[in-house]
Amino acid sequence: AAMVCALRARGDPRFPITFAILVAAFASRAPAHDHFYREPIALPSLHVVSDADAVIAARLSAELAQCFVEPVVITHPGGHFVPVAAPQKEAYLDFLGRFRPGQGRAEQPGAGAV
């Protein structure tokens, strides 16, 4: 997912995304993928990191978040799952609210014109 974000941030038209939500994500360690992480990824991103994830270490997800420009990072004490407690729900809604029509970033030129 992060590699798609990097391609989009560089203007690749194949990926018309405006933001990313990455849960238990990590950067590829394959040398052939190094170029995806050389420049900061300028795409709004929300990173969900678990302090107790036994599958993807929190350190790996935190390292990936640092590859993005101004990432929003949510941590939770649970394991390898998407947390849905009230604090996380609020953080998700706050992040997603930035992309609602009329909030600035989500609007395209001419959007909403009648």
Order of alpha helices (4+ residues) and beta strands (2+ residues): alpha-beta-beta-alpha-beta-alpha
